[in-house]
């Protein structure tokens, strides 16, 4: 009788044991040439901006506030033409069209205080 009880107990535990969760299907493979292509290659190369002005001058690029105040050193920008605007805390501003060459740095000093 003791052997039957022991066997029943072992069988009841083995039938209720947790089954491993099914594994996720394998993810699709991406060809190496596609996986190695940086996203920025599809959008163009970069250059940078370095600008100086009296403290508190705000930099606008292509009509948008960059959130940066002068001086700005090595700010990455997409290569190509841009509309640059620098505004002093007193409201004086200077706007100009610039061209940033790929891999180069556009440098400019502004003096808006008078």
C-alpha positions as CSV (number, residue, x, y, z in Angstrom):
1,X,0.0,0.0,0.0
2,X,2.8,2.4,0.8
3,X,4.3,1.8,-2.7
4,X,1.0,2.6,-4.4
5,X,0.6,5.9,-2.4
6,X,4.2,6.9,-3.2
7,X,3.8,6.2,-6.9
8,X,0.5,8.1,-7.0
9,X,2.1,11.2,-5.3
10,X,5.1,11.1,-7.8
11,X,2.7,10.9,-10.8
12,X,0.5,13.7,-9.6
13,X,3.5,16.1,-9.2
14,X,4.9,15.1,-12.6
15,X,1.6,15.7,-14.4
16,X,1.3,19.2,-12.9
17,X,4.8,20.3,-13.5
18,X,5.2,23.6,-15.4
19,X,5.8,23.2,-19.1
20,X,8.4,25.6,-20.6
21,X,6.8,28.5,-22.4
22,X,6.9,28.1,-26.2
23,X,9.9,30.0,-27.6
24,X,9.3,33.1,-29.7
25,X,9.5,32.6,-33.4
26,X,12.9,33.6,-34.8
27,X,13.1,37.2,-35.8
28,X,13.5,37.9,-39.5
29,X,17.1,38.3,-40.6
30,X,18.3,41.5,-42.1
31,X,20.9,41.3,-44.9
32,X,24.3,42.5,-43.7
33,X,24.5,45.3,-46.3
34,X,21.2,46.8,-45.0
35,X,22.0,46.4,-41.3
36,X,25.4,48.1,-41.7
37,X,24.0,51.2,-43.5
38,X,23.9,54.1,-41.1
39,X,20.6,56.0,-41.1
40,X,22.3,59.3,-41.6
41,X,23.7,58.1,-45.0
42,X,20.1,58.3,-46.3
43,X,19.6,61.8,-45.1
44,X,23.0,63.4,-46.0
45,X,26.3,64.2,-44.5
46,X,26.9,66.7,-41.7
47,X,29.1,69.8,-41.0
48,X,29.1,72.0,-37.9
49,X,28.6,75.6,-36.7
50,X,30.8,77.6,-34.4
51,X,29.5,81.0,-33.6
52,X,30.5,83.7,-31.1
53,X,28.4,86.7,-29.9
54,X,28.0,88.6,-26.7
55,X,26.5,86.5,-23.9
56,X,22.8,85.6,-24.2
57,X,22.6,85.8,-28.0
58,X,20.1,83.1,-29.2
59,X,20.8,81.1,-32.4
60,X,18.0,80.3,-34.8
61,X,18.5,77.9,-37.7
62,X,16.1,77.6,-40.7
63,X,13.4,79.5,-38.8
64,X,13.6,77.4,-35.7
65,X,15.0,78.3,-32.3
66,X,17.9,75.9,-31.6
67,X,17.7,76.4,-27.9
68,X,21.4,77.4,-27.9
69,X,22.9,80.6,-26.7
70,X,26.3,81.9,-28.0
71,X,29.0,80.9,-27.9
72,X,28.2,77.7,-29.9
73,X,31.1,75.4,-30.8
74,X,30.9,72.4,-33.2
75,X,27.1,72.2,-33.3
76,X,26.3,69.4,-35.8
77,X,24.1,70.5,-38.8
78,X,23.2,68.9,-42.0
79,X,25.4,69.9,-44.9
80,X,23.8,72.4,-47.3
81,X,22.2,75.8,-47.3
82,X,20.7,77.2,-44.1
83,X,19.1,80.4,-42.9
84,X,21.0,81.6,-39.8
85,X,19.6,84.2,-37.4
86,X,21.3,85.5,-34.2
87,X,19.2,87.6,-31.7
88,X,20.7,89.5,-28.8
89,X,19.0,89.7,-25.5
90,X,18.2,93.4,-26.3
91,X,16.3,92.3,-29.5
92,X,19.0,93.2,-32.1
93,X,19.3,90.6,-34.8
94,X,21.4,89.6,-37.7
95,X,20.2,87.2,-40.4
96,X,22.1,85.6,-43.2
97,X,22.1,82.7,-45.6
98,X,25.0,80.3,-45.1
99,X,26.2,77.1,-46.8
100,X,27.8,74.3,-44.6
101,X,30.0,72.0,-46.7
102,X,30.0,68.3,-45.7
103,X,32.6,67.6,-43.0
104,X,33.5,71.3,-42.6
105,X,32.9,73.9,-39.9
106,X,31.2,77.2,-40.5
107,X,32.6,79.8,-38.2
108,X,31.4,83.3,-37.6
109,X,31.6,86.1,-35.0
110,X,28.7,88.4,-34.4
111,X,28.7,91.8,-32.7
112,X,25.1,92.9,-32.0
113,X,25.7,95.2,-29.1
114,X,25.9,98.9,-30.1
